[in-house]
């Protein structure tokens, strides 16, 4: 379980393909503090630490993860938003995030609002019933509030702190990003449908 509050940025320094799996070597400030077998969200994708040194760590994305997330389009040099799992007794500053990606969507527009930024996203598989104005959504592991929504699109506003401390500053139009809908909304929708 995560909160969507990013702890650190990681940079991919190596990608190895083995069969259908991708092994990522990631350099980050928190790599030295990680433990083997620990769950860490990488752009919102919950991955297990397989190896680590004082400068980097290695995770593997299996075929299903590569198909359902943006992990398969990342390159050496790509920045990842990193978050370690929620610590019991800590503050929940974002919202409850599982690290289980629901879909990928494209960034279709970025507007600089002279002190903040507005990002617009679109996807054919977006579930409009799970997009709620002023509700929560997790984008590349970042807990955010939906500013506005239409049938297959939604937008979020980004404050300067989030812009500077996540990979939003590197996001470009047409980039593929990971989204995770609010878990509470998913449970409510499931119960209403049965």
Residue pairs with C-beta under 8 A, 6 or more apart in sequence:
1 85
1 86
1 96
1 97
1 98
1 99
2 41
2 46
2 83
2 85
2 86
2 94
2 97
2 98
2 99
2 141
3 83
3 86
3 92
3 93
3 94
3 95
3 96
3 97
3 143
4 44
4 83
4 94
4 95
4 97
4 136
4 138
4 141
4 142
4 143
4 144
5 83
5 93
5 94
5 143
6 81
6 82
6 83
6 141
6 142
6 165
6 166
7 30
7 82
7 83
7 84
8 28
8 29
8 30
8 82
9 28
9 79
9 80
9 81
9 82
9 165
9 166
9 167
10 26
10 27
10 28
10 30
10 31
10 42
10 79
10 80
10 81
10 82
11 26
11 27
11 28
11 77
11 78
11 79
11 80
12 24
12 25
12 26
12 74
12 75
12 76
12 77
12 78
12 79
12 80
13 25
13 26
13 27
13 56
13 76
14 23
14 24
14 25
14 76
15 22
15 23
15 24
15 25
15 74
15 75
15 76
16 22
16 23
16 25
17 23
20 62
20 63
20 66
21 60
21 61
21 62
21 63
21 66
22 60
22 61
22 66
22 71
22 72
23 50
23 58
23 59
23 60
24 42
24 58
24 59
24 60
24 61
24 71
24 74
25 56
25 57
25 58
26 42
26 56
26 57
26 58
26 59
26 80
26 82
27 55
27 56
28 56
28 57
28 82
30 82
30 84
31 52
31 53
31 54
31 55
31 56
31 57
32 52
32 53
32 54
32 55
34 40
34 49
34 52
34 57
34 84
35 49
35 52
36 49
36 50
36 51
36 52
37 48
37 49
38 48
38 49
38 84
38 85
39 46
39 47
39 48
39 49
39 84
39 85
39 99
40 46
40 47
40 48
40 49
40 57
40 59
40 82
40 83
40 84
40 85
41 47
41 81
41 82
41 83
41 84
41 85
41 97
41 99
41 141
42 59
42 71
42 80
42 81
42 82
42 141
43 69
43 70
43 71
43 80
43 81
43 140
43 141
43 167
43 177
43 178
44 69
44 81
44 97
44 99
44 101
44 138
44 139
44 140
44 141
44 142
44 178
44 179
44 180
45 61
45 65
45 69
45 71
45 99
45 101
45 141
45 178
46 98
46 99
46 100
47 59
47 60
47 61
47 65
48 59
48 60
49 57
49 58
49 59
50 57
50 58
50 59
50 60
51 57
51 58
52 58
61 69
61 71
61 72
65 71
66 72
68 101
68 103
68 104
69 101
69 104
69 178
70 104
70 140
70 175
70 176
70 177
70 178
73 176
74 80
78 167
79 167
79 170
80 167
81 140
81 141
81 142
81 166
81 167
82 141
83 141
86 92
93 143
94 136
94 138
94 143
95 136
95 138
95 143
95 182
96 182
96 183
96 184
97 138
97 141
97 143
97 180
97 183
98 180
98 183
99 141
99 180
100 180
101 178
101 179
101 180
102 127
102 130
102 179
102 180
102 181
103 123
103 125
103 126
103 127
103 178
103 179
104 123
104 176
104 177
104 178
104 179
105 121
105 122
105 123
105 126
105 176
105 177
105 179
106 121
106 122
106 123
106 174
106 175
106 176
106 177
107 119
107 120
107 121
107 171
107 172
107 173
107 174
107 175
107 177
108 120
108 121
108 122
108 153
108 173
108 174
109 119
109 120
109 173
110 117
110 118
110 119
110 120
110 171
110 172
110 173
111 117
111 118
111 120
113 157
115 160
116 157
116 158
116 159
116 160
116 163
117 157
117 158
117 163
117 168
118 147
118 155
118 156
118 157
118 158
119 139
119 155
119 156
119 158
119 168
119 171
120 153
120 154
120 155
121 139
121 153
121 154
121 155
121 156
121 177
121 179
122 152
122 153
123 152
123 179
124 152
126 151
126 152
126 153
126 154
127 181
128 149
128 151
128 152
129 189
130 181
130 182
130 185
130 186
130 189
131 137
131 146
131 149
131 154
131 181
132 146
132 149
132 182
132 185
133 146
133 147
133 148
133 149
134 145
134 146
134 147
135 145
135 146
135 182
135 185
136 143
136 144
136 145
136 146
136 182
137 144
137 145
137 146
137 154
137 156
137 179
137 180
137 181
137 182
138 144
138 178
138 179
138 180
138 181
138 182
139 156
139 177
139 178
139 179
140 166
140 167
140 168
140 171
140 177
140 178
141 178
142 162
142 166
142 168
144 156
144 158
144 162
145 156
145 157
146 154
146 155
146 156
147 154
147 155
147 156
147 157
148 154
148 155
149 155
158 168
162 168
163 169
171 177
